[in-house]
């Protein structure tokens, strides 16, 4: 397991996460599902130390068997990238968006052009963009989100966290991102928060259902969908048909 979470509790005035115990399987897609406010995004952000400062955290998160607190934040966030719900293009060109993080983390920046071209081909943008020096904010929403994923991939992380990356996208762009994630999951460990149960069924290997800050059920995606062990899980998954 690439990530192990042990007895994780996060609280402010109330408990947001309650005694979370969880293992994330390497080079698989794990989907976090549950109603709004159940703690999915908080759990995701806790994995790469992106929680708000006023939140109090107890328990342990291990990455490659080491406590994440032992890593410098810059190193951890290079290894564990986070893609937000809304696209977050930097106020630069597409090219500069992709190279910005790479140049920060690498002294040798030879062959950057080739690396950018390779990454844009991987995410399916190479033939959609005529000029890589165009401002990134001129891309469509779906293109921006794919570019943000490419920007994360440029620094060669081992884990990619995605917080509802398709929530604001149309069906075509959603499928583009789903196909991308399925294509790259053999290279990266992917954890995705989604409210789209059909999406979770389509792309994930493992499924975690959360409710009120607790993990109610987890397992292989098809097993959980086809034979949920907990009545609360069964009731929630029935919403896929609504």
Residue pairs with C-beta under 8 A, 6 or more apart in sequence:
1 23
1 24
1 25
1 26
2 24
2 25
2 26
2 63
2 64
2 158
2 159
2 189
3 22
3 23
3 24
3 47
3 61
3 62
3 63
3 159
3 189
4 22
4 23
4 24
4 61
4 62
4 65
5 20
5 21
5 22
5 23
5 24
5 43
5 47
5 59
5 60
5 61
5 62
6 21
6 59
6 60
6 61
6 62
7 19
7 20
7 21
7 58
7 59
7 60
8 17
8 19
8 20
8 21
8 22
8 43
8 46
8 57
8 58
8 59
8 60
8 61
9 15
9 17
9 18
9 19
9 20
9 57
9 58
9 59
10 16
10 17
10 39
10 42
10 46
10 51
10 55
10 56
10 57
10 58
11 17
11 55
11 56
12 54
12 55
12 56
15 213
16 39
16 42
16 55
16 213
17 39
17 42
17 43
17 46
17 213
18 212
18 213
18 214
19 59
19 214
20 43
20 59
20 214
20 215
21 215
22 208
22 215
22 218
24 30
24 159
24 189
24 191
25 189
25 205
25 206
26 189
27 185
27 186
27 187
27 188
27 189
28 185
28 189
28 190
28 205
28 206
29 181
29 182
29 185
29 190
29 191
29 192
29 203
29 204
29 205
29 206
30 189
30 190
30 191
30 192
30 204
30 205
30 206
30 207
30 208
31 192
31 193
31 194
31 199
31 200
31 203
31 204
31 206
31 207
31 208
31 221
32 40
32 43
32 44
32 191
32 192
32 193
32 194
32 208
32 210
33 40
33 193
33 194
33 195
33 197
33 200
33 207
33 208
33 209
33 210
33 236
34 40
34 209
34 210
34 211
34 216
34 236
35 211
35 236
36 195
38 210
38 211
38 212
38 213
39 210
39 212
39 213
39 214
40 193
40 210
41 163
41 164
41 193
42 51
42 55
43 210
44 82
44 161
44 163
44 191
44 193
45 51
45 82
45 163
46 57
46 61
47 61
47 63
47 68
47 80
47 159
47 161
47 191
48 68
48 76
48 77
48 80
48 81
48 82
48 161
49 68
49 69
49 73
49 76
49 77
50 82
51 57
60 67
61 67
61 68
62 68
63 71
63 76
63 79
63 80
63 159
64 158
68 76
71 79
74 105
78 101
78 105
78 155
78 156
78 157
79 157
79 158
79 159
80 157
80 158
80 159
80 160
80 161
81 152
81 153
81 155
81 157
81 159
81 160
81 161
82 152
82 161
82 162
82 163
83 145
83 148
83 149
83 152
83 160
83 161
83 162
83 163
83 165
84 148
84 163
84 165
85 163
85 164
85 165
85 167
85 168
86 168
87 141
87 144
87 145
87 147
87 148
88 148
89 97
89 136
89 137
89 139
89 144
89 147
89 148
90 96
90 97
90 100
90 136
91 135
91 136
91 137
92 100
92 135
92 136
93 132
93 133
93 134
93 135
93 136
94 120
94 125
94 129
94 132
94 133
94 134
94 135
94 136
94 139
94 147
95 116
95 132
95 133
96 136
97 136
97 147
97 151
98 116
98 119
98 120
98 147
98 150
98 151
98 154
99 109
99 112
99 116
99 154
100 151
101 151
101 154
101 155
102 109
102 112
102 115
102 154
102 155
103 109
103 112
105 155
115 154
116 132
116 154
117 126
119 150
119 153
119 154
120 126
120 129
120 132
120 150
122 150
122 153
122 180
122 183
122 184
123 146
123 147
123 149
123 150
123 153
123 180
124 146
124 176
124 180
125 143
125 146
125 147
125 150
128 143
129 139
129 143
136 144
136 147
137 144
139 147
140 173
141 168
141 169
141 173
142 169
142 170
142 172
142 173
142 174
142 176
142 177
143 173
145 165
145 166
145 169
145 173
145 177
146 173
146 176
146 177
146 180
149 160
149 162
149 165
149 177
149 180
152 160
153 160
153 184
153 188
157 188
158 188
158 189
159 188
159 189
159 190
159 191
160 188
160 189
160 190
160 191
161 191
161 192
162 181
162 190
162 191
162 192
162 193
163 193
164 193
164 194
164 195
165 177
165 192
166 173
166 174
166 177
166 178
166 194
166 196
166 199
167 195
169 177
174 196
174 199
178 199
178 202
178 203
181 190
181 192
181 203
182 203
184 190
185 205
192 200
192 203
192 204
194 200
197 237
197 239
197 240
198 240
200 207
200 221
201 221
201 222
201 225
201 240
204 221
205 220
205 221
206 218
206 219
206 220
206 221
207 218
207 219
207 220
207 221
207 224
207 225
208 215
208 217
208 218
209 215
209 216
209 217
209 218
209 224
209 228
209 230
209 232
209 233
209 236
209 237
210 216
211 232
211 236
216 230
216 232
216 233
217 224
217 228
217 229
217 230
217 232
217 233
218 224
224 233
224 237
225 237
228 234
228 237
